Amino acid sequence: MVQTVEQDEVSAVLPELQRLRDSIDNIDAALVHMLAERFKCTQAVGALKARHKLPPADPAREAEQIRRLRGLAESAKLDPEFAEKFLNFIIGEVIRHHRAIAAR
């Protein structure tokens, strides 16, 4: 059976597609490990805050981190709005963890 031109084109693209997907998978794995390390640090921060009766949230620090991350995103040619949303999600999780630690 003779392949059509479309099938030939798809076959030619598959190795490059797989190479790119493998890179994405590696980056995703690195992100998960980096987030795990980050949360280990923020758990320690939460414990320290709880011991010293400090509030779980630090709005001034959070605002500074968002400003800093937006600048990094712009430098990296990443959408700063996306970077801010991502950091806000992480900050929300950190505060939730800090509240849980303080409640224990």
URNOR-V760866 format. One record per residue. PSI is psi in degrees with one decimal (NA if undefined). D_LAST is the distance of its C-alpha to the last C-alpha in Angstrom with 2 decimals. Layout:
BEGIN
psi=PSI d_last=D_LAST
psi=PSI d_last=D_LAST
END
This chain:
BEGIN
psi=132.3 d_last=69.02
psi=130.4 d_last=68.98
psi=148.1 d_last=65.70
psi=167.4 d_last=65.68
psi=-39.8 d_last=65.08
psi=-43.2 d_last=61.61
psi=-38.9 d_last=60.63
psi=-42.2 d_last=61.95
psi=-43.0 d_last=59.94
psi=-44.9 d_last=56.73
psi=-37.0 d_last=57.46
psi=-28.5 d_last=58.02
psi=-25.4 d_last=54.71
psi=-44.0 d_last=52.54
psi=-40.9 d_last=52.24
psi=-41.5 d_last=51.15
psi=-44.4 d_last=48.72
psi=-40.9 d_last=47.19
psi=-44.6 d_last=47.03
psi=-41.9 d_last=45.15
psi=-37.3 d_last=42.76
psi=-40.5 d_last=42.12
psi=-43.0 d_last=41.26
psi=-43.7 d_last=38.89
psi=-41.0 d_last=37.18
psi=-42.5 d_last=36.86
psi=-43.2 d_last=35.43
psi=-42.2 d_last=32.88
psi=-42.8 d_last=31.81
psi=-41.3 d_last=31.56
psi=-43.4 d_last=29.48
psi=-44.2 d_last=26.94
psi=-39.3 d_last=26.76
psi=-41.8 d_last=26.55
psi=-38.1 d_last=23.70
psi=-43.9 d_last=21.82
psi=-42.1 d_last=22.48
psi=-45.0 d_last=21.51
psi=-28.7 d_last=18.08
psi=-43.5 d_last=17.60
psi=-44.0 d_last=18.41
psi=-27.0 d_last=16.28
psi=-41.2 d_last=13.16
psi=-39.9 d_last=14.22
psi=-43.8 d_last=14.84
psi=-41.4 d_last=11.39
psi=-42.7 d_last=10.02
psi=-44.9 d_last=12.99
psi=-42.6 d_last=12.53
psi=-42.5 d_last=9.03
psi=-33.6 d_last=10.74
psi=13.6 d_last=13.67
psi=35.7 d_last=12.35
psi=152.0 d_last=14.27
psi=149.8 d_last=14.23
psi=-34.5 d_last=13.10
psi=150.1 d_last=16.76
psi=84.2 d_last=19.85
psi=-36.5 d_last=22.85
psi=-45.2 d_last=25.45
psi=-43.5 d_last=24.21
psi=-43.6 d_last=23.92
psi=-40.9 d_last=27.46
psi=-42.1 d_last=28.80
psi=-41.0 d_last=27.44
psi=-44.7 d_last=29.01
psi=-45.0 d_last=32.24
psi=-45.1 d_last=32.30
psi=-37.0 d_last=31.64
psi=-41.6 d_last=34.34
psi=-43.2 d_last=36.75
psi=-41.5 d_last=35.98
psi=-45.3 d_last=36.49
psi=-43.7 d_last=39.80
psi=-34.4 d_last=40.94
psi=1.7 d_last=40.13
psi=37.4 d_last=41.93
psi=142.4 d_last=38.82
psi=116.0 d_last=38.38
psi=-30.9 d_last=36.19
psi=-43.0 d_last=35.10
psi=-46.0 d_last=33.79
psi=-41.6 d_last=32.04
psi=-43.6 d_last=30.37
psi=-42.5 d_last=29.25
psi=-47.2 d_last=27.86
psi=-39.0 d_last=25.93
psi=-37.9 d_last=24.64
psi=-45.7 d_last=23.31
psi=-45.3 d_last=21.54
psi=-42.1 d_last=20.20
psi=-41.7 d_last=18.88
psi=-41.2 d_last=17.00
psi=-46.3 d_last=15.65
psi=-40.8 d_last=14.46
psi=-45.0 d_last=12.84
psi=-42.4 d_last=10.97
psi=-39.5 d_last=10.15
psi=-40.6 d_last=8.85
psi=-41.5 d_last=6.57
psi=-44.4 d_last=5.44
psi=-29.7 d_last=5.52
psi=-18.5 d_last=3.82
psi=NA d_last=0.00
END
